[in-house]
């Protein structure tokens, strides 16, 4: 039940969001089931949610939507953050890639989050 897993991961990340002055909103369609590896799905959700918090603006928001769209389950993580330049979008899943080198000092990390996701 992916809906339950998303709910649980949101609750686990909520304290981190509050610590970073970020509000987390969600709209989760219930009873959406998928085939997948539960530990990997947890890692996927954690990476996506943490990324949306880490690269957000102060007092920002993260909105998590889960819904059925035709014969697929669609997860959207929307934030009010700093965004990614269009030229950098093609690289966001490359290992060690950081979109804006000016932000490297502001955020620690290896640049692996989205490539793992």
ABEGO torsion letter per residue (X at the ends): XAAAAAAAAAAAAAAAAAAAGBBBBBBBBBGBBBBEBAAAAAAAAAAAAAAAAAABBBGBBBBBBBBBBEABBBBBBBBABAEBBAAAAAAAABBGBBABAAAAAABBEAGAAAAAX
